[in-house]
Structures are given as structure tokens and as C-alpha cells.
Amino acid sequence: MVAKLLLGTIFSFCFVFGANQFIQVIETTTNIYVEPIHTSEIVAVAKKGDIFLVQEITKHWVGVFLFSGETRFIRKKSTTFVDYSNKRIDPPLAKTVFSALYFVETLAIDDAKEAYPDYINNTFIKTNYLKQIPFQQLLDDKYKLDVFHKFNLPVPLYEDIVTFGILHKWYTE
């Protein structure tokens, strides 16, 4: 579990030290998609004011970094490019958010296993296992975005929160 949280943090470091671009959602709500096409599966719903790190840009879509490490897509017309620098988060709040992220990550794993059980009657079901992983990533993105909405925090703070949590071993408490 901690390794997955850490993996997301390491993945995000690849973008932190380069020239970053950020977008902010300007519509009341807008869907976040798996692929850059409106018929693609919806991962989550972004809200006005949400800020995301940009990974790629197309004519009509912006690919953004989400918690699973996967690129997810938002319609470009629903966003605007903004200057953003990470705000510092109060350590007690960071600890509370870390705990919530840890909880929903476990929930995503459990929900994915329930939807696509990899063992049935002690028999390994490879096709379910192969479906389970992307479904877990989708749930991870959805559930963790819900946490950020609950605490009214910008998504780019994820890296700082997870780094704090791992360095302070909050996952053991």
C-alpha cells in the first residue's frame, strides 16, 4: 500500500522539476475521462476551481496527472491555464488528509477485487485480474479526488501530503 502511494509521488516528481503547466477548471463541474473522447469512460467529476498538473495538450483536450499515475482527460474548453505554485499545507491537516487518502486507496483495492475477483473457488481468474488493475486505478483517482474536494485542496498538493506521510511514517499509526 505504502509502495503505491510512494510510486505516485515518485511519478509526480518527474513533472515537478520541469517546466510545469497547470490548468484550473472554470465550469461548475466537468467530467474527467479515461481517454480524450467524450464517449470514453468517466473517471470522476472535477469542480470549478480544481487545479491539475498538465501532462499533455491536444486541440480539444488537456491530459492531467491524477493520483494513479495515469493521464486523464478534461475538455480544454472547461479549463484555463494558470500560474500555480504549491501552497504549504499545515502538518496536522496533511496528516488527516494522508489518513483519508490511505483509507480510500484501500477501499479502491477492495472495491476492484469485489468487482473483478481474481480467485473464484481457489482458481485464479487471469481475465478478472487484468480488469481489476485498471478499475482499481480508476477508483483510486475518483476516490482521492473526492478527498481533495472534501478538504478543499488543490490536487498538486498530493505530492507534498504523501511525501510528508511517508517521511513521518503516518501509515503506521
C-alpha positions, 0 to 999 in steps of 0.5 A: 500500500505504502509502495503505491502511494510512494510510486505516485509521488515518485511519478509526480516528481518527474513533472515537478522539476520541469517546466510545469503547466497547470490548468484550473477548471472554470465550469461548475463541474466537468467530467474527467475521462479515461481517454480524450473522447467524450464517449470514453469512460468517466473517471470522476467529476472535477469542480470549478476551481480544481487545479491539475498538473498538465501532462499533455495538450491536444486541440480539444483536450488537456491530459492531467496527472491524477493520483494513479499515475495515469493521464486523464482527460478534461475538455480544454474548453472547461479549463484555463491555464494558470500560474500555480505554485504549491501552497504549504499545507499545515502538518496536522491537516496533511496528516488527516488528509494522508489518513483519508487518502490511505483509507480510500486507496484501500477501499479502491483495492477492495472495491476492484477485487469485489468487482473483478475477483481474481480467485473464484473457488481457489482458481485464479481468474487471469481475465478478472485480474487484468480488469481489476488493475485498471478499475482499481486505478480508476477508483483510486483517482475518483476516490482521492479526488473526492478527498481533495474536494472534501478538504478543499485542496488543490490536487498538486498538493498530493505530492507534498501530503504523501511525501510528508506521510511517508517521511513521518511514517503516518501509515503506521499509526 
